Amino acid sequence: MSPRREASPVYLLLLAIIYLAFISLGLPDSLVGAGWPVMHEDLGVPVSYAGGITFIIAVGTIVSSLASERLTRRLGAGVVTAVSVAATAVALLGFSTATQYWMLCLWAIPYGLGAGAVDAALNNYVALHYTARHMNWLHSFWGVGASISPFVMSLALSADGNWPAAYRAIGLLQIGLTVVLVASGPLWRRVAAIRPGEAAQEAVSADPAAAAEDRAVESVDAGAHTHVSLLEALRIPGVTSVLLAFFAYCAFEQTAMLWGATFFVSDRGFGASSAASFGALFVLGLTAGRFLCGFFADRVGDRALIRGGFLLGAVGSLIIALPLGPVSFAGFALAGVGAAPVYPAIIHSTPANFGRRNSQAIIGIQMAAAYTGTTVMPPLFGVISSRVGLWLLPFYLLALAALGLAMTERLNGIKRA
């Protein structure tokens, strides 16, 4: 990106709005996990029912992620983002009115549909138009939002156990962001107009070993046409591997976020309010790790970030498993730091690995795979832990980290061949 365009007031204003949108994306993601130790008692359902809510949300995100390529091409990333955030705002306000479990399930539908579409549209936009450092910093701002919400929930619980107040507060913030996004509509078109021909350069991987390959892919795609079908995308070499890696990573992240607080209450004996706060250490680790990665992501490269991230996540999981009392919280934070660069690096490398023409379709499928992971794996852990025990959590996370590492190394082998 040229310094002149990077300093453009229009470009900087839209970048600030996108940063704000990433904060908004993270705000609701930790609420269920942080509040569930109290919520399930108020609603009169077993603790394992948390997986049902995340299942419904994930199904919605899978549907909207698969539709995101057509929606974004037709409406544009700005419109899709604004409409999707509005849907999540309505859903969160609905959560705050729920007095029975089935009501939470009902409001989870618009939440999931909104979350999947905005995730795919924004991530592809950033992958095409911004460098790896911005991708990491933007996802760090997602972590800011995801880190705030557990403390909002903790504050609500410590006051009078009023968990609906936390959902109401976050929902109102989402409404405010929707207004900002609607007003920013012209900016998305103006930034696209002043940045001709740069998307290909921005999408090139920072990994020196992959640079020649990335340029070759982009030259083939330079005159490519519009819609890429699902079957066409799945036939591209390496796509299956990256889908399994994304499945494993997002299952790792969501399982840790959903079950962390409950693990520390039920298996380690901490109070609900304390566990909600300390459970946020995983998300704080994500946030800090992505912020730090932004300073060297362009030099290190996406492949090294993904490899190191999965390895560090595995080490953190092992520390959680040790009988170290409060020190196990450090393992939870370390797992978050390790996980930090994986999501943004996989997304950012997509145009370089598979071509700009294919990136929106493949990122949409990646989001579907990601939410399949969040659909299946956290509820599966709930079922298993109800029979075996919550002590299994760190070993479950370790297995997911190992799967993600194996699949990304397989992808690297395919791309080198």
C-alpha angles and dihedrals in degrees: 000000000000116000091234094058093040088057094048110126091224092050093047093048093052090045089054090051091050089051089052090049091054090053087052092050090058099043099083098035099085099038099090094047094045095047101035098092087066100027096060091053093049091048094044098235132125118269091246090066090084086083091062092061094048089046092058092044091050094049089054092049092049091054095047093042092056089049094045097092094059093040094050094046091050102040105020130241094275096056093043090051095050095047092046094051089049090054092052091048092055091047093052092050087050090053089056091059096048116120097167134045095245089059091059088051091051095051091045088072099069089037092058095043092051096044096053097050096047092045094055096041097048096042094051091046091053094043090055100040108030140054127252092262091059091047090055094044092047091053088046086060088052084058090051089059094043090048094051097053097062089054090048088052092045090052091050092048095046091050101054107322089267100154094165088067090064092054091046093052094049091045091055090050089053091053089054091052091049089059090051092049093050090051091049094059096111092050093066091057094043093051091050089051096052094046104061117168096358100103093080092053092047092051095053111113118251089222105108091208090059099041097095091046091049092053091050092051092049093050091054091049097045094101098031122140131234128270120048114197124225093246092047091053094047091055092062110106112256098019094107091052094050090048091055091046091051090046090054096044097049091044088053093049098044095043091052092047096045101043103028097090093043090049092055092047100044103030103028100032102237124147120262096247093047092046091051090054097042091042086064088068089087091057092042087054089052091050097047093043094053092047091053093043089057090070095059106017093103091053099041098043134224097274095056091046092053093047094047092044095056091046094051091046088056092051091051091051091054091052091052089055093057118094094244101132113216090002088075086074087068089059089052090053092046091052087054092050090050093048091048103092098034101082098043093042094052091048095044093050093052098089090045094048099042108015134262093266090060100036101092092047093046094045088051090052090045089055089050090051090046093053091044084060091050090045098052109026106051093047089044089055089050091054094045095044091051087063103031104026139259090269085086093072100095092047091049089053091048092055091051092050090051092051092050093050093049093051095047091050088051090052091051089053092051093049092050093049 
